[in-house]
Amino acid sequence: MVSSLDIHDLASGRAQVVLQSDLRIEAPNWDPSGANLLVNAEGRLYRVPLHRPQLIPVATGAAIRCNNDHGISPDGRWIVLTSHHEMQGAQMYKVPARGGEPVKISTEAPSWFHGCSPDGQRLAYVAARGSSRVLDVYTIGVDGGAEQRLTMGEGQCDGPDYSADGTRIYYNCDRDGHAQIWVMAVDGQDRRQVFTDDFANWFPHPSPDGAHILYLAYAPGTVGHPQDVPVALCLMDPDGGNRRRTLEFIGGQGSINVPCWAPDGSAFAFVRYC
């Protein structure tokens, strides 16, 4: 199976292939400069310069078991990644954007990064604590410290990402039977479901201009977020209105796990598999 790293332009409504590879590429982030994408493959991170697309390894020191939960700070100075290299479960680390040794952020495992606040001060992630296997949404300072739990076991929660103004966090939760898109204040208050339909909806990503929410839709009845199945990328207004299926392809896990918008909100990156 071939991985196709693509960019969808909102104005034209067309998607363009950036790079294709026999490696399993996943989870594109867009560098705040607009010049590069960041992806993972085979436990490593790679930078893809858009002017000359190729997979350029990012040095992450001991973190050589990276997964598809990573991101770039709003100022472009550092990368947050999730890695299993300490063999204690998923943990979050910070490395300079140019590459370097990982510095641990999360003291507990498992913890999977998903989003960075617009001011670069806090991270949103999902974690399971104690004997529970239920995933909840948490936030923590970018340099670590005490974590703040925002959801309370109402269901499996995943994919938290900050709104453009930093006041809300969008996420998916299956508390009513299957994954749907939810939103809450950054302190965990005012949790509400954004809309209801029969699809299993995952990984909501607000655009940097505040105009859209991008999310991934699986077929009704899908459990979890499997890979290599028919999916759709959908856009909606922040309040859940004007929902539309924008692209359909084979994908799922790895397609848009983490923030993938262009800095100006004019396009988004994704991965499909063919």
Buried (B, 14 or more C-beta within 10 A) or exposed (E): EEBBBBBBEBEEEEBEEBBBBEBBBBBBBBBBEEBBBBBBBEBBBBBBEBEEBEBEEBEBBEBBBBBBBBBBBBEBEBBBBBBBBBEEBBBBBBBEBEBBEBBBBBEBBBBBBBBBBBEBBBBBBBBBBEEEEBBBBBBBBBEBEEBBEBBEEBBBBBBBBBBBEEEBBBBBBBBEEBBBBBBBEBEBEEBEEBEEEEBBBBBBBBBBEEEBBBBBBBEEEBEEBEBBBEBBBBBBEBEBEEBEEBBEBBBBBBBBBBBBBBBEBBBBBBBBBE
